Amino acid sequence: MAFEDDFDTLDRLLLAKSTDYEKMHATLQAIRRLKEFAQMMSPAQDRLYASVARGHRKVLGHLEVGDVAAATREATKAVAWFYVRFQGDDPNAMTQCPEVAEELLKVRAFAARSETLREAIGKTTGREIHDT
């Protein structure tokens, strides 16, 4: 059930002056779990967004000085991280993340034909995207 669905369920129960306290309690618990999950993910999202921006900044810096090879290595490192991060996942089962699933299929197809990407995949630990 989606976060909004939980709120809608609780709202309907309250508007109907329901006495189904078990359902209300279960719905509140679901909202609480989602809130806790969002709080836990906040630092991870902070690091991820900063890392993505850092990588793009590094690529742009390399391109500004005409170092296409360095820009390619930096960009490839990010794609390799993504590949390794979702290596064992089935895109068809990723219904909660359809854009990630679509990109994963494209990255896997790209890796099948790109020696540069396969080399980067072989070197990544999956923990880094763009080092500081």
C-alpha positions as CSV (number, residue, x, y, z in Angstrom):
1,M,0.0,0.0,0.0
2,A,1.3,3.4,-0.9
3,F,1.9,6.2,1.7
4,E,-1.0,8.2,0.3
5,D,-3.2,5.2,0.4
6,D,-2.6,4.8,4.1
7,F,-3.5,8.4,4.7
8,D,-6.6,8.0,2.6
9,T,-7.6,4.9,4.5
10,L,-7.2,6.6,7.8
11,D,-9.1,9.7,6.6
12,R,-12.0,7.5,5.4
13,L,-12.2,5.7,8.7
14,L,-12.2,9.0,10.6
15,L,-14.8,10.6,8.4
16,A,-17.0,7.5,8.7
17,K,-16.5,7.7,12.5
18,S,-15.4,4.1,12.4
19,T,-14.8,2.1,15.5
20,D,-12.5,-0.3,13.7
21,Y,-9.6,0.6,15.9
22,E,-7.5,-2.3,14.9
23,K,-7.6,-1.1,11.3
24,M,-6.8,2.4,12.4
25,H,-3.9,1.2,14.5
26,A,-2.5,-1.0,11.7
27,T,-2.8,2.0,9.3
28,L,-1.0,4.3,11.7
29,Q,1.7,1.6,12.1
30,A,2.2,1.5,8.3
31,I,2.5,5.3,8.2
32,R,5.0,5.2,11.1
33,R,7.1,2.5,9.3
34,L,7.2,4.6,6.1
35,K,8.2,7.7,8.0
36,E,11.0,5.8,9.7
37,F,12.2,4.4,6.4
38,A,12.2,7.9,4.9
39,Q,14.2,9.2,7.8
40,M,16.7,6.4,7.4
41,M,17.0,7.1,3.7
42,S,17.6,10.8,4.0
43,P,21.4,10.6,4.7
44,A,21.7,8.1,1.8
45,Q,19.9,10.3,-0.6
46,D,22.0,13.3,0.5
47,R,25.2,11.3,-0.3
48,L,23.8,10.0,-3.5
49,Y,22.6,13.4,-4.9
50,A,25.9,15.0,-3.9
51,S,27.8,12.2,-5.6
52,V,25.9,12.5,-8.8
53,A,26.5,16.2,-8.9
54,R,30.2,15.7,-8.0
55,G,30.5,13.3,-10.9
56,H,28.8,15.6,-13.4
57,R,31.0,18.5,-12.2
58,K,34.2,16.3,-12.6
59,V,33.1,15.3,-16.1
60,L,32.4,18.9,-17.1
61,G,35.8,20.0,-15.6
62,H,37.6,17.4,-17.8
63,L,35.6,18.4,-20.9
64,E,36.4,22.1,-20.3
65,V,40.1,21.3,-20.5
66,G,39.6,19.0,-23.4
67,D,40.4,15.8,-21.6
68,V,37.8,13.5,-23.2
69,A,39.5,10.4,-21.9
70,A,39.3,11.5,-18.3
71,A,35.7,12.6,-18.8
72,T,34.8,9.2,-20.3
73,R,36.5,7.4,-17.3
74,E,34.6,9.5,-14.8
75,A,31.2,9.0,-16.5
76,T,31.9,5.3,-17.0
77,K,32.6,5.0,-13.3
78,A,29.1,6.2,-12.4
79,V,27.4,3.8,-14.9
80,A,29.6,0.9,-13.6
81,W,28.5,1.7,-10.0
82,F,24.8,1.6,-11.1
83,Y,25.4,-1.7,-12.9
84,V,27.1,-3.3,-9.9
85,R,24.5,-1.8,-7.4
86,F,21.7,-3.6,-9.3
87,Q,23.7,-6.5,-10.6
88,G,21.5,-9.3,-9.1
89,D,18.2,-7.5,-9.5
90,D,15.5,-8.6,-12.0
91,P,14.2,-5.5,-13.8
92,N,10.9,-7.2,-14.4
93,A,10.4,-7.5,-10.7
94,M,11.2,-3.9,-9.9
95,T,7.6,-2.6,-10.0
96,Q,8.3,0.1,-7.4
97,C,11.1,1.5,-9.4
98,P,10.1,1.5,-13.1
99,E,12.7,4.1,-14.2
100,V,15.5,2.2,-12.5
101,A,14.4,-1.0,-14.1
102,E,14.3,0.6,-17.5
103,E,17.7,2.2,-17.1
104,L,19.1,-1.1,-15.8
105,L,18.0,-2.9,-19.0
106,K,19.7,-0.1,-21.1
107,V,22.9,-0.2,-19.0
108,R,23.1,-4.0,-19.3
109,A,22.7,-3.7,-23.1
110,F,25.4,-1.1,-23.2
111,A,27.7,-3.2,-21.1
112,A,27.3,-6.1,-23.5
113,R,28.8,-4.0,-26.3
114,S,31.2,-1.6,-24.4
115,E,34.6,-2.8,-23.4
116,T,35.2,0.4,-21.5
117,L,32.1,-0.1,-19.4
118,R,33.0,-3.8,-18.8
119,E,36.5,-2.8,-17.6
120,A,35.0,-0.2,-15.2
121,I,32.5,-2.7,-13.9
122,G,35.4,-5.1,-13.2
123,K,37.2,-2.4,-11.2
124,T,34.3,-1.0,-9.1
125,T,33.6,-2.2,-5.6
126,G,30.0,-0.9,-5.8
127,R,30.6,1.4,-2.9
128,E,31.8,4.4,-4.8
129,I,30.4,6.5,-7.5
130,H,32.6,9.6,-7.6
131,D,35.3,10.0,-4.9
132,T,35.8,13.4,-3.5
